[in-house]
C-alpha cells in the first residue's frame, strides 16, 4: 500500500488508529508528553500489524488533526452550537475524556504508573521527557 504524505486516511485506517489510541497504556503515554516520537513509532508498528501502512509522522499528524477537530466540535457543542459534527466524535470523546492516574493515587498504592506503562521502544528514540 502506498503511504505518501498526501494520501488521505480511509475510514478503516482511522478506525485502526483509534483502536490503538484507545488502549490505556497508549493514552497514558500520550497524555502530556511533549517528546512522543517513540510512542508514534510504536503506534505505526501496531498499525502495520493491523494492515495499515503509515509511518510515525503520518500517525502523529492524523492524531493531532483528529484531536484539533474534536476540540473544535466539543467547544461548539459546549457553546450551544450542535450543528458542528465530525465522523468519529463519540469514539474520540471516549478516548479524550480519559484522565490519567493522579500523583496522589500513585503514591497511595506505592507504584509509579509512568514506569509501569513504558513501551518497548529503543532508548535512543525521542519518547523520553
TIRO-2110 file (N, C-alpha, C; in Angstrom, 1 decimal):
// TIRO-2110
0.8, -1.2, 0.0, N, 1, A
0.0, 0.0, 0.0, CA, 1, A
0.9, 1.2, 0.0, C, 1, A
0.5, 2.2, -0.8, N, 2, A
1.3, 3.4, -0.9, CA, 2, A
1.0, 4.3, 0.3, C, 2, A
2.0, 4.9, 0.8, N, 3, A
1.8, 5.7, 2.0, CA, 3, A
2.4, 7.1, 1.9, C, 3, A
2.1, 7.8, 0.8, N, 4, A
2.6, 9.2, 0.6, CA, 4, A
2.0, 10.2, 1.6, C, 4, A
2.7, 11.3, 1.7, N, 5, A
2.2, 12.3, 2.7, CA, 5, A
0.9, 12.8, 2.3, C, 5, A
0.5, 12.9, 1.0, N, 6, A
-0.8, 13.5, 0.6, CA, 6, A
-1.9, 12.5, 0.6, C, 6, A
-1.6, 11.2, 0.9, N, 7, A
-2.6, 10.2, 0.8, CA, 7, A
-3.6, 10.3, 1.9, C, 7, A
-4.9, 10.4, 1.6, N, 8, A
-5.9, 10.5, 2.6, CA, 8, A
-6.1, 9.2, 3.4, C, 8, A
-6.4, 9.4, 4.7, N, 9, A
-6.7, 8.2, 5.5, CA, 9, A
-8.1, 7.7, 5.2, C, 9, A
-8.2, 6.4, 5.0, N, 10, A
-9.5, 5.7, 4.8, CA, 10, A
-10.2, 5.6, 6.2, C, 10, A
-11.5, 5.4, 6.1, N, 11, A
-12.2, 5.2, 7.3, CA, 11, A
-11.7, 4.0, 8.2, C, 11, A
-11.3, 2.9, 7.5, N, 12, A
-10.7, 1.7, 8.1, CA, 12, A
-9.4, 2.1, 8.8, C, 12, A
-8.6, 2.9, 8.2, N, 13, A
-7.3, 3.3, 8.8, CA, 13, A
-7.5, 4.1, 10.0, C, 13, A
-8.5, 5.1, 10.0, N, 14, A
-8.8, 5.9, 11.1, CA, 14, A
-9.3, 5.0, 12.3, C, 14, A
-10.2, 4.1, 11.9, N, 15, A
-10.7, 3.2, 13.0, CA, 15, A
-9.6, 2.4, 13.6, C, 15, A
-8.6, 1.9, 12.8, N, 16, A
-7.5, 1.2, 13.4, CA, 16, A
-6.6, 2.1, 14.3, C, 16, A
-6.4, 3.3, 13.9, N, 17, A
-5.7, 4.3, 14.7, CA, 17, A
-6.4, 4.5, 16.0, C, 17, A
-7.7, 4.7, 15.9, N, 18, A
-8.5, 4.9, 17.2, CA, 18, A
-8.5, 3.7, 18.1, C, 18, A
-8.4, 2.5, 17.5, N, 19, A
-8.4, 1.3, 18.4, CA, 19, A
-7.1, 1.2, 19.1, C, 19, A
-6.0, 1.6, 18.4, N, 20, A
-4.7, 1.5, 19.1, CA, 20, A
-4.6, 2.7, 20.1, C, 20, A
-5.1, 3.9, 19.7, N, 21, A
-5.1, 5.1, 20.6, CA, 21, A
-5.9, 4.9, 21.8, C, 21, A
-6.9, 4.1, 21.8, N, 22, A
-7.8, 3.9, 22.9, CA, 22, A
-7.3, 3.0, 24.0, C, 22, A
-6.2, 2.3, 23.7, N, 23, A
-5.6, 1.4, 24.7, CA, 23, A
-5.0, 2.3, 25.9, C, 23, A
-5.2, 1.8, 27.0, N, 24, A
-4.9, 2.5, 28.3, CA, 24, A
-3.5, 3.0, 28.3, C, 24, A
-2.5, 2.0, 28.0, N, 25, A
-1.1, 2.4, 28.1, CA, 25, A
-0.7, 3.5, 27.0, C, 25, A
-1.4, 3.4, 25.9, N, 26, A
-1.1, 4.5, 24.8, CA, 26, A
-1.6, 5.8, 25.3, C, 26, A
-2.8, 5.8, 25.8, N, 27, A
-3.4, 7.1, 26.3, CA, 27, A
-2.5, 7.7, 27.4, C, 27, A
-2.1, 6.9, 28.3, N, 28, A
-1.2, 7.4, 29.4, CA, 28, A
0.1, 8.0, 28.9, C, 28, A
0.7, 7.3, 27.9, N, 29, A
1.9, 7.7, 27.3, CA, 29, A
1.7, 9.1, 26.5, C, 29, A
0.6, 9.2, 25.8, N, 30, A
0.4, 10.4, 25.0, CA, 30, A
0.0, 11.6, 25.9, C, 30, A
-0.6, 11.4, 27.0, N, 31, A
-1.2, 12.5, 27.8, CA, 31, A
0.0, 13.3, 28.4, C, 31, A
0.1, 14.5, 27.9, N, 32, A
1.0, 15.5, 28.4, CA, 32, A
2.5, 15.2, 28.0, C, 32, A
2.7, 14.3, 27.1, N, 33, A
4.1, 14.0, 26.7, CA, 33, A
4.4, 14.9, 25.5, C, 33, A
5.5, 15.6, 25.6, N, 34, A
5.9, 16.5, 24.5, CA, 34, A
6.8, 15.8, 23.5, C, 34, A
7.7, 15.0, 23.9, N, 35, A
8.6, 14.3, 23.0, CA, 35, A
8.0, 12.9, 22.9, C, 35, A
7.2, 12.7, 21.8, N, 36, A
6.5, 11.5, 21.7, CA, 36, A
6.8, 10.7, 20.4, C, 36, A
7.9, 10.9, 19.8, N, 37, A
8.3, 10.2, 18.6, CA, 37, A
8.2, 8.7, 18.8, C, 37, A
8.8, 8.3, 19.9, N, 38, A
8.9, 6.8, 20.2, CA, 38, A
7.5, 6.2, 20.3, C, 38, A
6.5, 6.9, 20.9, N, 39, A
5.2, 6.4, 21.0, CA, 39, A
4.5, 6.3, 19.7, C, 39, A
4.8, 7.2, 18.8, N, 40, A
4.2, 7.1, 17.4, CA, 40, A
4.9, 6.1, 16.6, C, 40, A
6.2, 5.8, 16.8, N, 41, A
6.8, 4.7, 16.1, CA, 41, A
6.1, 3.4, 16.5, C, 41, A
5.9, 3.3, 17.8, N, 42, A
5.2, 2.1, 18.3, CA, 42, A
3.8, 2.0, 17.7, C, 42, A
3.0, 3.1, 17.7, N, 43, A
1.7, 3.1, 17.1, CA, 43, A
1.7, 2.7, 15.6, C, 43, A
2.7, 3.2, 14.9, N, 44, A
2.9, 2.9, 13.5, CA, 44, A
3.1, 1.4, 13.3, C, 44, A
3.9, 0.8, 14.2, N, 45, A
4.2, -0.7, 14.1, CA, 45, A
2.9, -1.4, 14.4, C, 45, A
2.2, -1.0, 15.4, N, 46, A
0.9, -1.7, 15.8, CA, 46, A
-0.1, -1.6, 14.6, C, 46, A
-0.1, -0.4, 13.9, N, 47, A
-1.0, -0.3, 12.8, CA, 47, A
-0.6, -1.2, 11.6, C, 47, A
0.7, -1.4, 11.5, N, 48, A
1.2, -2.3, 10.4, CA, 48, A
0.7, -3.7, 10.7, C, 48, A
0.7, -4.1, 11.9, N, 49, A
0.2, -5.4, 12.3, CA, 49, A
-1.3, -5.5, 11.9, C, 49, A
-2.0, -4.4, 11.9, N, 50, A
-3.4, -4.4, 11.5, CA, 50, A
-3.6, -4.1, 10.1, C, 50, A
-2.5, -4.1, 9.3, N, 51, A
-2.6, -3.9, 7.9, CA, 51, A
-2.7, -2.5, 7.4, C, 51, A
-2.3, -1.5, 8.3, N, 52, A
-2.3, -0.1, 7.9, CA, 52, A
-0.9, 0.4, 7.8, C, 52, A
-0.5, 0.7, 6.6, N, 53, A
0.9, 1.1, 6.3, CA, 53, A
1.0, 2.7, 6.4, C, 53, A
1.3, 3.2, 7.6, N, 54, A
1.6, 4.6, 7.8, CA, 54, A
2.8, 4.7, 8.6, C, 54, A
3.6, 5.8, 8.3, N, 55, A
4.8, 6.0, 9.2, CA, 55, A
4.4, 6.8, 10.4, C, 55, A
5.4, 7.0, 11.3, N, 56, A
5.1, 7.6, 12.6, CA, 56, A
4.7, 9.1, 12.4, C, 56, A
5.3, 9.7, 11.4, N, 57, A
4.9, 11.1, 11.2, CA, 57, A
3.5, 11.3, 10.7, C, 57, A
3.0, 10.4, 9.9, N, 58, A
1.6, 10.4, 9.4, CA, 58, A
0.7, 10.1, 10.6, C, 58, A
1.1, 9.2, 11.4, N, 59, A
0.3, 8.8, 12.6, CA, 59, A
0.2, 10.0, 13.5, C, 59, A
1.3, 10.7, 13.8, N, 60, A
1.3, 11.9, 14.7, CA, 60, A
0.4, 13.0, 14.1, C, 60, A
0.6, 13.2, 12.8, N, 61, A
-0.2, 14.3, 12.1, CA, 61, A
-1.7, 14.0, 12.2, C, 61, A
-2.1, 12.7, 11.9, N, 62, A
-3.5, 12.4, 12.0, CA, 62, A
-4.0, 12.5, 13.4, C, 62, A
-3.2, 12.1, 14.4, N, 63, A
-3.6, 12.2, 15.8, CA, 63, A
-3.9, 13.7, 16.2, C, 63, A
-2.9, 14.6, 15.7, N, 64, A
-3.1, 16.0, 16.0, CA, 64, A
-4.3, 16.6, 15.4, C, 64, A
-4.5, 16.2, 14.1, N, 65, A
-5.7, 16.7, 13.4, CA, 65, A
-7.0, 16.2, 14.0, C, 65, A
-7.1, 15.0, 14.3, N, 66, A
-8.3, 14.4, 14.9, CA, 66, A
-8.6, 15.1, 16.3, C, 66, A
-7.5, 15.3, 17.1, N, 67, A
-7.6, 16.0, 18.4, CA, 67, A
-8.1, 17.4, 18.2, C, 67, A
-7.6, 18.1, 17.2, N, 68, A
-8.0, 19.5, 17.0, CA, 68, A
-9.4, 19.6, 16.5, C, 68, A
-9.8, 18.7, 15.6, N, 69, A
-11.2, 18.7, 15.1, CA, 69, A
-12.2, 18.4, 16.2, C, 69, A
-11.8, 17.4, 17.1, N, 70, A
-12.6, 17.0, 18.2, CA, 70, A
-12.8, 18.2, 19.1, C, 70, A
-11.7, 18.9, 19.5, N, 71, A
-11.8, 20.0, 20.4, CA, 71, A
-12.7, 21.2, 19.8, C, 71, A
-12.6, 21.4, 18.5, N, 72, A
-13.4, 22.4, 17.9, CA, 72, A
-14.9, 22.1, 18.0, C, 72, A
-15.2, 20.8, 17.7, N, 73, A
-16.6, 20.4, 17.8, CA, 73, A
-17.1, 20.4, 19.2, C, 73, A
-16.3, 20.0, 20.1, N, 74, A
-16.6, 19.9, 21.6, CA, 74, A
-16.9, 21.4, 22.1, C, 74, A
-16.0, 22.3, 21.7, N, 75, A
-16.2, 23.7, 22.1, CA, 75, A
-17.5, 24.2, 21.5, C, 75, A
-17.8, 23.9, 20.3, N, 76, A
-19.0, 24.4, 19.6, CA, 76, A
-20.2, 23.8, 20.4, C, 76, A
-20.2, 22.5, 20.7, N, 77, A
-21.3, 21.9, 21.5, CA, 77, A
-21.5, 22.6, 22.8, C, 77, A
-20.4, 22.8, 23.5, N, 78, A
-20.4, 23.5, 24.8, CA, 78, A
-21.0, 24.9, 24.7, C, 78, A
-20.8, 25.5, 23.6, N, 79, A
-21.3, 26.9, 23.3, CA, 79, A
-22.7, 26.9, 22.8, C, 79, A
-23.3, 25.7, 22.7, N, 80, A
-24.7, 25.7, 22.2, CA, 80, A
-24.9, 25.4, 20.7, C, 80, A
-23.8, 25.3, 20.0, N, 81, A
-23.9, 25.1, 18.5, CA, 81, A
-23.8, 23.5, 18.3, C, 81, A
-24.9, 22.9, 18.2, N, 82, A
-24.9, 21.4, 18.0, CA, 82, A
-24.9, 21.1, 16.5, C, 82, A
-24.7, 22.1, 15.6, N, 83, A
-24.7, 21.8, 14.2, CA, 83, A
-23.3, 21.3, 13.7, C, 83, A
-22.3, 21.6, 14.5, N, 84, A
-20.9, 21.1, 14.1, CA, 84, A
-20.8, 19.7, 14.5, C, 84, A
-20.4, 18.9, 13.6, N, 85, A
-20.2, 17.5, 13.9, CA, 85, A
-18.9, 17.0, 13.2, C, 85, A
-18.5, 15.8, 13.6, N, 86, A
-17.4, 15.1, 12.9, CA, 86, A
-17.7, 13.6, 13.0, C, 86, A
-17.1, 12.8, 12.1, N, 87, A
-17.4, 11.4, 11.9, CA, 87, A
-17.1, 10.6, 13.2, C, 87, A
-16.0, 10.8, 13.8, N, 88, A
-15.6, 9.9, 14.9, CA, 88, A
-15.7, 10.6, 16.3, C, 88, A
-16.6, 11.5, 16.4, N, 89, A
-16.7, 12.4, 17.6, CA, 89, A
-16.9, 11.5, 18.9, C, 89, A
-17.8, 10.5, 18.8, N, 90, A
-18.1, 9.7, 20.0, CA, 90, A
-16.9, 8.8, 20.4, C, 90, A
-16.2, 8.3, 19.4, N, 91, A
-15.0, 7.5, 19.7, CA, 91, A
-14.0, 8.4, 20.3, C, 91, A
-13.7, 9.5, 19.8, N, 92, A
-12.7, 10.4, 20.3, CA, 92, A
-13.1, 11.0, 21.7, C, 92, A
-14.4, 11.2, 21.9, N, 93, A
-14.9, 11.6, 23.2, CA, 93, A
-14.6, 10.6, 24.3, C, 93, A
-14.8, 9.3, 24.0, N, 94, A
-14.5, 8.2, 24.9, CA, 94, A
-13.0, 8.2, 25.2, C, 94, A
-12.1, 8.5, 24.2, N, 95, A
-10.7, 8.4, 24.4, CA, 95, A
-10.2, 9.6, 25.1, C, 95, A
-10.6, 10.8, 24.7, N, 96, A
-10.1, 12.1, 25.3, CA, 96, A
-10.7, 12.5, 26.6, C, 96, A
-11.8, 11.9, 27.0, N, 97, A
-12.3, 12.1, 28.4, CA, 97, A
-11.5, 11.4, 29.4, C, 97, A
-10.6, 10.5, 29.0, N, 98, A
-9.8, 9.7, 29.9, CA, 98, A
-8.9, 10.6, 30.8, C, 98, A
-8.9, 10.4, 32.1, N, 99, A
-8.0, 11.1, 32.9, CA, 99, A
-6.9, 10.2, 33.5, C, 99, A
-5.7, 10.5, 33.3, N, 100, A
-4.6, 9.5, 33.9, CA, 100, A
-4.6, 9.5, 35.4, C, 100, A
-4.0, 8.5, 35.9, N, 101, A
-3.9, 8.3, 37.4, CA, 101, A
-3.2, 9.5, 37.9, C, 101, A
-3.8, 10.1, 39.0, N, 102, A
-3.2, 11.3, 39.7, CA, 102, A
-2.0, 10.9, 40.5, C, 102, A
-1.1, 11.8, 40.8, N, 103, A
0.1, 11.5, 41.6, CA, 103, A
-0.3, 11.0, 43.0, C, 103, A
-1.4, 11.5, 43.6, N, 104, A
-1.8, 11.0, 44.9, CA, 104, A
-2.2, 9.6, 44.8, C, 104, A
-2.9, 9.2, 43.9, N, 105, A
-3.3, 7.8, 43.7, CA, 105, A
-2.1, 6.9, 43.5, C, 105, A
-1.1, 7.4, 42.8, N, 106, A
0.1, 6.6, 42.5, CA, 106, A
0.9, 6.4, 43.8, C, 106, A
0.9, 7.5, 44.6, N, 107, A
1.7, 7.3, 45.9, CA, 107, A
0.9, 6.4, 46.9, C, 107, A
-0.4, 6.4, 46.8, N, 108, A
-1.2, 5.6, 47.7, CA, 108, A
-0.9, 4.1, 47.5, C, 108, A
-0.8, 3.7, 46.2, N, 109, A
-0.6, 2.2, 46.0, CA, 109, A
0.9, 1.9, 45.9, C, 109, A
1.8, 2.9, 46.1, N, 110, A
3.2, 2.6, 46.2, CA, 110, A
3.9, 2.4, 44.8, C, 110, A
3.2, 2.6, 43.7, N, 111, A
3.7, 2.4, 42.4, CA, 111, A
3.7, 3.7, 41.6, C, 111, A
4.6, 3.8, 40.7, N, 112, A
4.6, 4.9, 39.8, CA, 112, A
4.1, 4.5, 38.4, C, 112, A
2.9, 5.0, 38.0, N, 113, A
2.3, 4.5, 36.7, CA, 113, A
3.2, 4.7, 35.5, C, 113, A
4.0, 5.8, 35.5, N, 114, A
4.9, 6.1, 34.4, CA, 114, A
5.9, 4.9, 34.1, C, 114, A
6.4, 4.3, 35.2, N, 115, A
7.4, 3.2, 34.9, CA, 115, A
6.7, 1.9, 34.6, C, 115, A
5.4, 1.8, 35.0, N, 116, A
4.7, 0.5, 34.7, CA, 116, A
4.2, 0.5, 33.2, C, 116, A
4.1, 1.6, 32.6, N, 117, A
3.5, 1.6, 31.2, CA, 117, A
4.5, 2.0, 30.1, C, 117, A
5.8, 1.9, 30.4, N, 118, A
6.8, 2.2, 29.4, CA, 118, A
6.6, 1.2, 28.2, C, 118, A
6.6, 1.8, 27.0, N, 119, A
6.5, 1.0, 25.8, CA, 119, A
7.9, 0.4, 25.4, C, 119, A
7.8, -0.7, 24.7, N, 120, A
9.0, -1.3, 24.2, CA, 120, A
9.6, -0.6, 23.0, C, 120, A
10.2, 0.6, 23.3, N, 121, A
10.9, 1.3, 22.3, CA, 121, A
12.3, 1.5, 22.6, C, 121, A
13.1, 1.8, 21.6, N, 122, A
14.6, 1.9, 21.8, CA, 122, A
14.8, 3.1, 22.7, C, 122, A
15.8, 3.0, 23.6, N, 123, A
16.1, 4.2, 24.4, CA, 123, A
16.7, 5.4, 23.7, C, 123, A
17.0, 5.2, 22.4, N, 124, A
17.5, 6.3, 21.6, CA, 124, A
16.4, 7.1, 20.9, C, 124, A
15.1, 6.7, 21.1, N, 125, A
14.0, 7.4, 20.5, CA, 125, A
13.7, 8.6, 21.3, C, 125, A
12.9, 9.5, 20.8, N, 126, A
12.5, 10.7, 21.5, CA, 126, A
11.3, 10.5, 22.4, C, 126, A
11.1, 9.3, 22.9, N, 127, A
9.9, 9.1, 23.8, CA, 127, A
10.2, 9.5, 25.2, C, 127, A
11.4, 9.9, 25.6, N, 128, A
11.7, 10.3, 26.9, CA, 128, A
11.5, 11.8, 27.1, C, 128, A
11.2, 12.2, 28.3, N, 129, A
10.9, 13.6, 28.5, CA, 129, A
12.2, 14.3, 28.9, C, 129, A
END
